[in-house]
Amino acid sequence: MTAPPASGPPRSMRRAQRMPLVFAAGAAIGVLGGMIGLGGAEFRLPLLIGLFGFAALSAVILNKVMSLVVVAVALPARLAAVPASDLAAHWPVAVNLLAGSLLGAWAGASWAVRMRSSTLYKVLAALMVLMAATLLVTHFATMGTVALPWWAQVPTGVAAGFGIGVVAAIMGVAGGELLIPTIVLLFGLDIKTAGSLSLLVSLPTMLVAFARYSRDGSFTVLGANRRFVTVMAAGSIAGALLGGLLVGVFPDVVLVPALALILLVSSVKLARHD
C-alpha cells in the first residue's frame, strides 16, 4: 500500500520561505506600536497565531522573546529622553510594582503551560478585549491621580503589579499598556516618566516569565524558529523607529479606535480557534 502524497512542505518550512512577509508583518506591528507609544506585542500575537500558524503557547513564547528584544532596544532611547537620575528618584514606585509583577509573571507562566490549548485561546481572547479597552481609556479619558495614603498605596501597587505580571506572562507582552496608566493613576507621575519606569519594570518581569517557561521545555519552539524570530524582531524594531517618526500623522481620534477594533476582531477569532 503506497503512502498518500505529501500535501506540501511542513509548516515550519513554509514560514521560512516567507521571510519577506515575516519582516513586513513585524515592521507593520512596529509602526502601529510606535505611533501610539507602545511595543505592539498585543498586535503581534494574533498574527503569530492566525497568519503564521503557531499554536497558542508557542505564539505566546515567541511573542515574549520579541517583546524583550524590542524593550531592550527601546530602553536606551527612553533613558536619553528621561535621564536615569530622574528615574532614580522614583525607585520606590518600580520596587512597589515589581514586588507584585515578578510573582504575577511566575504565576501567569505557570498557568499558561498548564492550560488546555482551547482554554488558552479563550483566555487570550478575553485579554485582548482588556487591551482594547485599556487602549481607549488611556488615550481618551482624562487620567488624574487616585490619592491613597502610603499604607493603602503600597498593597494596591503590589496587587496591580501582580495582575499586570500575570497578563504580560500569558500574552507574551511587556505590559506597558497596563503599567503606564497604573503608574500615572496610582503614583501621580507624568506619562513620560511613567513610560520609562514601565520599561524598567517590564524587563525583570519578562525574565521571570522566561525562567518559568524554560522549566517545562517550552523554549523548544524558540530553537526551531530562531530565524523567524530574528527577522520579525528586526522588522518590529525598524517599524517602531518609523512609527515614532510618524507620530501625529494620523490623529488619535482615528488611529486609536481603529487599533482597538483590530484587537476586538482578533479576540473574536481567537475565541473561535480550535
Secondary structure by P-SEA (a helix, b strand, c coil): ccccccccccaaaaaaaaaaaaaaaaaaaaaaaaaacccaaaaaaaaacccccccaaaaaaaaaaaaaaaaaaaaaaaaaaccaaaaaaaaaaaaaaaacaaaaaaaaaaaaaaccaaaaaaaaaaaaaaaaaaaaaacccccccccccaaaaaaaaaaaaaaaaaaaaaacccccccaaaaaaaaccccaaaaaaaaaaaaaaaaaaaaaaaaaaccaaaaaacaaaaaaaaaaaaaaaaaaaaacccccccccaaaaaaaaaaaaaaaaacc
